[in-house]
Each structure stands twice: as structure tokens, then as C-alpha cells.
Amino acid sequence: MTSPAQKKDWSAAQYLKFGNERTRPVHDLLRRVTPHLSTPTPRIYDLGCGPGNSTQVLLDAFPGARATGIDSSADMLRQAREDARLTAAGAEFEAGDVGTWRAPAGQKVDLLFSNAVFHWLRSGARIPALAKLFKELQSGAVLAIQVPDNYDAPSHTLMRTTALLPGKPWSSHFVDAQVGNLEDQARPDLDPIERPEAFYDALAPLAASVDIWRTEYYHVLSDAGAIVEWVKGTGLQPYLQRMGDDEGAKTAFLSEYEERLKGEYKELVDGKVLLGYPRLFLVAVRK
């Protein structure tokens, strides 16, 4: 699930705190893929495989597949390689950057699958990277991706708002961060996802079919603190990494962020909260 734009490694344990919720879109994406794969032994690359949860879903659907997971996080790859089920299924895991990765020359690929990684690329690189990967596929091969589409969701707008507050213990870390400036490639906040039309226009000339849809999941979480724990494994990472070893700043930042979340995610009748999480899906078949 990672990109080299993140300077420090991810935590597989933090990510897997919400493993079931994070894997649900994998199942939803795969349902639209399986009708396009006629071989019981497909060659699959799982781009941004994380700790291997998505790779396991792929192997459950295609027990005869040869699957390779690609990720840039050493901790994620370690977790995946230590999973006994994945090892028994013959899954392989390699380090790689999805922005520049290419399948080995001359190798037949049936499916390029990606759950929640291409949103880490900047807008100028995201669709070109996908288009290049798609162009290199053989006829009948499938490109299937899912990306969070939550730039304007409270969980993410409040990251930016909190980072820019003046006079706070963390403020000095963000003075030159250019938070919210879409022209700045080094800022900690991610780019908005392009409109579906942009993905379609990039892939359709080479596609037999392009299927695009958007789903908003509503995850029932215990409280606003659980939302913090969720995004600490993903979108908050660049903000926390920017504060380096300043643990006091990190603690204060997370406390302020959680308080602001409470104002947006109201308690339900049982004290829990609903985290709305929109995601964009795409399945394209090469003609």
C-alpha cells in the first residue's frame, strides 16, 4: 500500500487493526474481475499488496494462480512473507514502486490488481502510470484498481486544517509544508482523485471494456479515537513522518485532530460513529 513518497516505513500491525474493513473493497473489486478471467491458473501481480491480505483474497478465488505481490514497504513485505497461508500457496513478494514498476519483459500477465495504492501518486503521475501499465498488457488481460476518493471527507480535510493551526506544538513542522497547495509535490496531503471521465479517456482507446464505479462504505467504529487509529495507518502517515522524532508534537497533533473529528462524526445511539469512506473502482480489459 505504499509509495516511495513516504520517507519512513509503514506499520503492518497498524494497518491490520482494521484488516476486515480494508479488505472488503478487495472482494467487491474482484467480483467484477472474475468474469473476465477464463484461465484457472492466471498470472497475477498484486500492486501495493501491503501485508498480503489482498493477495490472499486473489489466491482464494484462483487457487491455481501464480501471484506476486509488489510493495515498497519493508515491514509490509515482511508480514506478507511470514504468512504461512501465502507461503503455502506459493505467493512471492517483491519490493517495487508502483509509479515505475513494470512486469518482466515478455511475461504474460493476466491480471494487474491494485487495492488502495495509486492514490499515493500525484495527479500528474497517476493516470499516466496506469495507462502505461495497461498499454503493455496483452489482449484479454485485466487492469483492476480501487482508490480511496476521500480528499473532501472530514477525516482528510481535518488533517489539513489541524496541520495549519498556528501557535501549536506541531506548527513549526508545517510552516513550509504547503499543505493544501496542489502545485506542491512535496506536501504531506495527497492529491484529489481525478474524475471518472479522465480514467476512462486514458484507457478506453486500448480497452475492450472499461467499468468504473464509486462506492461509499460506512464503517461502524467505536468512537472518534478509532477514526484516528484508522488513518494513522494510511493518510496521517506523511503528517506524522514530517514531525520526525518530536513525540510531543505528534501527541498534541493527534489529540487536536481527534477533538475536531468529534465535531464532524456525531455519536450514534450506542455511542459509536460512522466513518464514511468513498472509493473509486475501475476494471479495464485490454483489447
N, C-alpha and C positions, 0 to 999 in steps of 0.2 A: 504493500500500500504506500510505497514511499517514493520520493523523488530526491535527487541529489541537491535540490534547492534547500533541503533541510540539512543543516550543518552537523547535527548530532543525531545519534541513532534513536530509533523508536523503542518503545517498550512493548513486547508481545504480550506480557501479562496485563498491562493497562488496556491494551486493545481488546483482549479477550474477556474483559469484565462484562462486555455486552456482546459476546460472541453470537448468541442466538439471534439477536436483533440485527447485527451486522451481516449475518449470513442469509437472512430472509430474502433480500433482493437477489442473491445469487440464484436461489431456487426460481424466483419469478423471471429472471433473465433466461435461465436455462430452459424453461418451458417453451419459450419462443425459438430456441435454438434447435432442440432435438428434432423437429420435423424436417430440418434441412440437412441432417447428417444421416447418410444412408449406410455407412460402414459401421460395424460393431467395434472396430479397432481404430478409431480416429487418432491422428497425431494432434495433440493439443498443447498449446502454450497458455499458461495462466499468468497474465501480465499484471504485476502488482499482487502477487499471491499472498502476501502477508504471512501469517503463521501457518498457512496451508488449509484453512477452513474452506475456502472456495475450491481448492484443488481436490479436497475430499468429496465435495458435492459432485464435481465433474467425474471423478472415478466411480462414485456410486451409480451415476447414470450410465457410464460407459466402462464397465469393469475391464474390458479388453483394451482400453486406451493406453497409449504411451503419453504420459503427461509430464511436462516440465514447468515448474514454477519459476518466475523471474521476479526478483525484488532487489532493492538497493539497501535494505536494512539487514545488517549482520544478525541482529537479535531475532528478527522475524524469520530469517533463513535458518537460524539455529533451531528455533522452535519447530519449524516445519520438518527439518531433517531428523529431529528427535521423536517425531510422531510415529509410533510403531505401525499404525494402520497405513500410513502413507508409504513407509519404508517397505512394508509387505506387498503393497500394490506396485512397487517399482517406480514410484514417482521420483523425479530428480529435481533439484533446486539449484539455481544459479544466480549469481549476482548480476544485476543489469539495471540500466536506466531506461525507462520506457520511452523517454524522449528521443533516444538514439538507437535503441535496440532493434536488431533485425534478425529474422530467422536465418539459420545457416544456409549458405548458398546451395541451391539445388535440392533442398529438402522439401518434400511435400508436406504441406500443413493443411489440416482440415478445419481447425478452429483456433482463432485468436480470441481469448476470453479475458475480460478485464472487469473486475469488480472494484469500483471506487479507487482509481488511481489517476486517471487522466485529468481530473480537476486540479491536480497539483501543478500541471504545466500552465504556463502563462498563455493568454489568449493568442498571442502571435505564433505560438508553437503547437498548441493543442490539435487543432483540426489539420494542419499540415502533417503532423506526425501520424495521425490516424489515416489520412489519405495516402501517405507513402506506404504504410503497412498494408493497406487494402490493395493498393496497386500491385504489390509484389505477390499477392496470393494467386493461386491457380484457380481456374474456373470451378465453381461449386463450393469453394471454401467460404467460411463464415467468419466475419468480424462481429463480436458481440461485446458491448461495453455498457456499464452503468456508472453514472457520476452523481454525487450529491449536487443539488441545484438550490442551495440554501444561502446564497450571498445576502439576500434581503431578509432572511429569517431572523427573529430576535436573538437566537443563540449566537449568530455571527455578527449582526450589527452591533451587539453589545460588546463583543470583543474589541471592535474598533473604537467604540465610544469610550470604553474603560481605559484603553491604552492611551488615549489622547487627553485624559483628565490632567489638568495642571496641578502642580504642588503636591503630588503623591509620591510615595516611596519608590515607585517604578517610573515616574515621569522622565527622569534623565535618560532612561534606556530607549525612549521613543521620540526624543527631540528631533532627531534626524531620520526617523523611520519612514516618513512619507506614507503613513497609514491612510488608506483610502484613495491615494493618488494612483489611478490606474496606469499612468505613464511610467511609474517607477517599478522596475523589475525586481528590486531587492527588498521591497516592503514585506512585512510579515503576513498581511492578509492576502487571501487568494483572489484570483480574478473571477468575475461572474461567468457563468456558463453561457455560451453562445445560444442564440435562438435555434430551435429545431431546423428551421429552413437552411441555416448555414451548414449544419452537418449533412443534410440531405443534398444540397447543391454540390458539396465536395465529393460525395461518394456515388451519387446516382449515375453519373456518366459511365462508371465502370461496374455498375451493380445490376444483377438480375432482379433484385428487390431490396428495398430499404424500409424497415419497420421502426418507427420511432414512437415512443410514448413516455408519459410522465406520470409518476405516482407519488402521492404524499402519504407517508406512513405516519401513524400516530402511536408512538411508543409510550406505554404507561410506565412511568418511573416513580420512584419513591418520593422525591422532592427535588427542589432546585439544585441541591448538592449533587444529586445523581446526574443531572444535566452537565454539571461541571466535570464530573468524573468521565462522562461520555466523551466530551470534546477535548479533555486532557489527552486522550489517546489519538486525536486527529487534529482538528482545526486550531486548537490552542497551542500545539507544539511549537510553531515558529515564534509565537509571542513569548513563551516560556524560555525557549532557547536564546532569545535575544537578551534576556536578563541574566544569562550565564549562571554564575555561582552565587548570585545575590538572592539568597533564600528568603531574606526578609521582604524584598520587593515582590518576589513570587507569591509569598503567603498573603501579603496585603492586596496584590492584584486579584488573586483568586477569591478572596473574601469580598472585595468590592464587586467583582463580576457576579458572584452568586447573589448578593443582595439585589443587584439590578435585574437579574433573572427572575427573582421572586415577584417583581413588579409586572412582568410580562407573562409568566406562566402561573396562572392562578391555581390555587389548590382545588382539587375535586372534592366530592362529598366525603371521600375516605382519606383525604389529606394528601393524596398522590397528585402528580401533574402529568399532562400530556405533552410530549415533545413531538411537534410536527417536524417531519423530515422529508422534504421533497427530493425526488431523484429522477434523473433523465435516463432513459434506456434507448439503446439502438442495436438493431440486428441487421446487418447487411450481408447479402450473398453475392459473391463475385461472379460476374457473367463470363 
